[in-house]
């Protein structure tokens, strides 16, 4: 009886450990942040999240394009730990229109981890001109 109870407890702990360690890497005790930026000038770059110090996670981004977005896209550039900049291009052609006919990307999950710094920029070089609003959800440890 004691052996069976011991095996059940060991099995429960063994099953719980992977989930506990995963929860710590997804944000743990991170202090949440929420930033907004707007880009509208031709061939410009603006900070969505200015360079920060410390470790944390970028959980996602979201952009809203006006109904007359006509060929305008935006590059979202992620620079983690001062290293290589990674870029995704958000094109409203692929998004649904909401009730006011704006094109909404919805939240795009990222789960990017940084150890020393993060910077997120919006860039529209060669991507057309319109007013685009973007948000970032991120946290610092």
Secondary structure, DSSP 8 states (H G I E B T S, - for coil): -HHHHHHHHHHHHHHHHHHHHHHHHHTTT-EEEEEEEEE-STT-EEEEEEEEES-EEEEEEEEEE-TT-TT-EEEEEEEETT--EEEEEEEGGGS-B-TTS-EE---EEEEEEESSEEEEEEE-TTS----EEEEEEEEE-
